[in-house]
Amino acid sequence: MPTYTWRGRNNRGEAVSGELDALTEGGVADQLIALGVSPVHIVPVAEKKAAGGEDLMTRLNRKPIVMEDLLLFSRQMYTLNKAGVPILRAFAGLQASASKPAMVDLFKDIRSSLDQGRELSAALQRHVHLFGGFYVSMIRVGEMTGRLTEVFKRLTEHMEFERDVRERIKQAMRYPVFVMIAMAIAVVILNIFVIPVFAKVFAGFHAELPLVTRGLLGFSAWMIDWWYLLLAAVVGGGMLVRGYLRTPEGRYRWDGRKLKLPVIGEIVLKATLARFARSFALASQSGVPLVQALTVVAQTVDNAFIGSRIEQMRDGIERGESISRCAAATGVFTPVVLQMITVGEETGELDNLLFEIADMYERDTDYAIKGLSAAIEPILLAVIAVLVLVLALGVFLPLWSLGQAAMGKGA
């Protein structure tokens, strides 16, 4: 299908422009008029030059699709569906108004799939690496139940929570990360430029040095002589760890250990359980069968350890056990949450109570994130104090001893 570049005026008389796919120029004009735009100029897009230097640079500089783009897309689709705009016309408008080339290509591919008679969920399934399995499954359920507008609204709220949690964690971790980077740079500078100068001074005294000083001098000499080996070990170790974490076993073990970390383990657990409760409530409220909902939610919690516990719940429910009993067997929920699940199961209000559980975990996560910096600062101060103490003992203790010896000889 050819692409046309167009210019026109919207209802407010403002000049607008963009690109649209259509079989003819008349098809482009029909789409623009349906969007409330009066076309002024429509021409086919010129073929790209054979020399691919500019195209390559454009591809390299192209910004990828991020979570904020998908959040904006969900919010726009909710508004358009609520207003009763046909889905093909909605995607035509989104494609015409998109400013990021990657989003334009995404909308173009989805429109092409819809033109071929595919459902929206099938069109999004082609880009499951962007949207995720949970998003696609919820769209499929919205199409089956006729509640697509509500599904888009719920997905928007869900993605906003995900974004807020990640941003708060990044903001809380920014200061500790900067401090750790500064400490690492300071250690490298001391071992390469400062300690070798003291090593020459100590060598001129021909005296036996303390153990701490000998350790510092030895480590500094080793770093200077074998820095490339240390760099290769760091890079190679990082690649090995990254490769191991990509395996199912490695990710499962790491996700389980993250929950037991002293400071951030509790935050990760509460944020993951809040994600589970909201996703489960959203899927259940939309009419997804219980077993299928747990299968999809287990893939969206972003934690292999918790995901395996959710699959354990699903297997228990398939055997005919109650939700509360299966939840208690996982060992990850608090007694208050288990009691709320039991009450919700008995009263038939499980969806509403799951939303309350999600709100409770979200509040706890927010409170824990606010205290994250305050909890990490004492640890950083202790590490810095130990580093300064080792340097002081290793560098100044022999100078002090040699000075005392010189004063004794002079007396």
Residue, then its C-alpha position, 0 to 999 in steps of 0.5 A: m500500500p503506497t504512502y502519501t504525504w499530506r498537508g491540511r487544516n484542522n477544525r481550528g484552522e491550524a496547519v497540520s501535516g503527516e503521512l498516511d497509507a492508502l490505495t489512492e489520493g482519494g482514499v487519503a482525502d477520505q481519511l483526513i475528512a473523517l478525522g476533521v482535517s481539510p486536505v490542501h496538498i496530497v502527494p506520494v512519498a518519494e522513493k528513498k535514495a539508494a545511498g543508504g548513508e542517511d537511512l543508516m544514520t536515521r535508523l541509528n538515531r531512531k528512538p525506541i518505543v518506551m513504556e511512556d509511549l505505550l501508556l499514551f497509546s492506551r490512554q488515547m485508545y480509551t478516549l477514542n473507544k469511549a467516544g465511539v470512533p471506529i478502530l480503523r479510523a482511530f489508528a489512522g488518526l494516531q498514525a497521523s498525529a504520532s511524532k516518533p517514527a517508531m510509533v508511526d511504523l507500529f501504527k502502520d503495521i497494526r493498521s495493515s493487520l486490521d485491514q487484512g481482517r485480523e482482530l486487534s489482539a492478533a495485530l498486537q500479538r505481532h508486537v508482543h515483545l513491546f506490549g507483553g503477554f498480559y496486555v495482549s491477553m487483556i485486549r483479547v478478553g475485551e474483544m470477546t466480552g465487548r468491554l474493550t473500552e474498560v480494558f483500555k482504562r484498566l490497562t492505563e491505570h496498571m501501566e501508570f502504577e508500573r511506571d510510578v514504582r520504577e521511577r520512585i525506585k530509580q529516584a531513591m537509588r540515584y544517590p547511593v549509586f552515585v556514591m558507589i561510583a565515586m568511591a570506586i573512582a577514588v579507589v582507582i585513583l588512590n591505587i594508581f597515583v597516590i599510593p605509589v608515591f608513598a611506596k617510594v617514600f617508605a622504600g627509602f626508610h628500609a624499615e619493616l612496614p605494618l601488615v595493612t601498609r604491605g597489603l595496600l602497597g601490594f594491591s596497588a602494585w598488582m593493579i598497576d601491573w595487571w590492570y588489563l587482567l582486572l578489567a578483563a575479569v570485571v567485563g568477563g564476569g559481568m557477561l557471565v553473570r548476565g548470561y546466567l541470569r538470562t537462563p531460567e534457572g539463573r533468573y529463578r535463583w536471582d529473583g528468589r534471592k532478591l526477595k531476601l536482600p536486607v534493604i530492597g528485598e521487602i520493597v521488591l516483594k511488596a511491589t511484585l505482590a501489588r502487581f500480582a493482585r492488580s493484574f489478577a483482579l483486572a483479569s478476573q473482573s474482565g471475565v478471564p477464567l481463573v486458571q487462564a488468568l493465573t497463567v497470564v499473571a504468572q508471566t507478568v509479575d516480572n519475578a520468576f520466583i513469585g511466578s512459580r508460586i502463582e503457577q503453584m496456586r493455579d495447579g492447586i485450583e485445577r485440582g479443586e482446592s480453594i484460592s485461599r488455601c492455594a495462596a496460603a501454600t505459596g508462603v509469600f502472602t501476609p496473614v492479613v492478605l490471606q484473610m482478605i482473600t478468604v473473605g472475598e472468596e466466601t462473599g463473591e467479592l474477590d475482585n474488589l478485595l484484590f484491588e484493595i490488596a493491591d492498594m495496600y501493597e502499593r501504599d506499603t511500597d510507596y512508604a518503603i521507597k521513601g525510606l530507602s535512601a534513609a536506610i541505605e545512607p548508614i550502610l554507605l557511611a559505614v563503608i566509607a568509614v572503613l575505607v578511610l580507616v584502612l587508608a589512614l592506618g596503611v599510609f599514616l601509621p608507618l609515617w607516624s612510627l618512623g617519625q617516633a623512631a627518628m625523634g627517639k634517635g635524635a634524643 
